[in-house]
Structures are given as structure tokens and as C-alpha cells.
Amino acid sequence: MNHILRSQQFDRHALEALFAATDELGRQYDTPEGKSKLRTVCEGKLLFALFYEASSRTRFSFCAAAHHLGMASVQTENAREFSSAAKGETLEDTIRCFCQFDPDVIVLRHHETGGADRAAAVVDSCGYRVPIINAGDGRGQHPTQGLLDLYTIRRECGRIDDLTVVVGGDLANGRTARSLAYLLAKYSGIKLIFLSPKNLGMGEDILAHLEKYAVPFKETEDLDEALADADVLYWTRVQTERGSVNYTLDLTLRRAELARMKSKAVILHPLPRVDEIAKEVDADKRAAYFRQVRNGMLIRMTLLKQLCAA
Ligand code: CP
């Protein structure tokens, strides 16, 4: 099955093809005729968005993407409360039951690392033909966020190779940073700088992966040096819902920090932000995080289109 479970499953060729298709879809979407034609692409198809954890962007962008392709969507927020999980139903039973309703795609956000793998295993073992899209699994991964982040880097910088990317914040618990690191490792001339308090450093599994593929990286707590080096600054929040606490570093980006960055640097954030990017940064042309959200819908439209055609 064409499940989307982790970013490592995309090779560079697949990424380039996805990004070219998204460019093309975006051009089409930007014309009234094209937009109306896109509304017929997935007509009669059905998407389930099953979210056990809170979400604004991922859930709504998948449902908006489905709408713009003419695909129906059925969704639940907080499935731990609003699905029969509240009565004790297992994820496996829920997925098995949902497959009886013939969805064409299930988008799943789960609070446990490996939740999407468990759902995909049920689909595969029961012989259903329903792709599972991992929309975030605990501290694991968020592959479509990684794809939209990488696509945004490509659009904003005009390339992905030969960039210094500073990934900052709660890297121990931030699944988006993990998915992006795997994707960046596929490109050449990439240098990664992980900026975080020591207690929130990037996972050993990611560091081992980078070492295996000879991707240069360093871990630091030196904000000034990291900002000066960055072509791309990927900022993330402290994940208090996973018990994270930042004891040591002030990781707030304000106008003063921007003054230390390259004039053509790009600032990304998966959002939601809390207070790690001051609102005064939003007006800076290097702040690309709202454009990033728009790119996310286009990437998800392209993925849905491809999955429905498969
Ligand atoms: N970036 C992201 O996953 O946002 P949500 O949690 O709002 O979906």
C-alpha cells in the first residue's frame, strides 16, 4: 500500500517529482479555470481525518486540500474524547472498522510514537487498500510537514543543496524537526546546526543517521553564531504538552536577533508558535512561516491526487 509513514521513504527522485507536480498544481490552482478543474480530480473519493491529538493546520489543510480536489472528508478532532477510544476501543479496531466504510485515504494523528505504523499494519494484514498518512505520531515523525517544509525551502531559496540549516528549539520532542532532518540528509552540501538547550537536544537516532550518511552537523547552544550562519532558520516551540521545559536558553526571535542574520535567510516554523517568535518578526520579508502553511495545502493536494489515482 502507498502509506506515508516516515520521511525516509521518499528518495530524492520522488521528492523532485513531488515538488514539480506541486509547482504545476499550484499554477493551476491560481487560475479560476484551473481551480474549478481541480475540483473534479478526486470527485467521489473519501478522506477520513482521525486526529487523537490537537491540530489546526494539518487537519484543516488536509480537509481543505480534499475539498479543493472535490473529495469528501469526514473528521474528528480529539478522537481520544470524541471517538469510541473514549470507551476503550483500540486504534487497531477503529482502523479496521473505518476500512469497512471504504475511505480512499485515512489521515491519522496519534499521540503515541508508532501509531501510524500500527494503523498501516492493520490495513495491510486485513488486505484493505486504504493508504494511511501519518499526520504526526507522538515524538516520532510528521512526514507531510517535512515535505512541505522542504518544498518551502526549495521555493524560498531556489534550491535545497548547499544550504546551512539551523534547526532550533525542542528537538527532543519536536517530530517535525526529525522528519525534516531525514529529508535534508538526502541533499548535498547540507550543513545542519542543531540549536537547543542540552536537555532538549536532537535524538541519537537522527544524529546516527546523519553520521551514517556523512551529513555534517553540529549541536550548539550559541544562538548568535547559529543565526549568523543560517541560510534557513527552522524554529520550533517547546513542547510543553510532552513535558518539555527549557531551563537554560532564551530562544525567542525578535527584531534584534534578525539583525544578526543574513539578508536572504529564510525563517520557517511548523507552527503553532507560542512566544519563540515575536509578532514583530512577522513583517520581515525573511519570515516565511505563513507562506509555508499555504505550501502545505498544495503539497497535500498533490499527495491526495496521487494517492487517489494510484
Ligand atoms: N504544524 C502542525 O502540525 O500544526 P498543527 O499541530 O496545528 O496541525
Residues whose N, C-alpha, C, O or C-beta is under 5 A from the ligand:
A	BS01	CP	A54 S55 S56 R57 T58 R59 P270 L271 P272
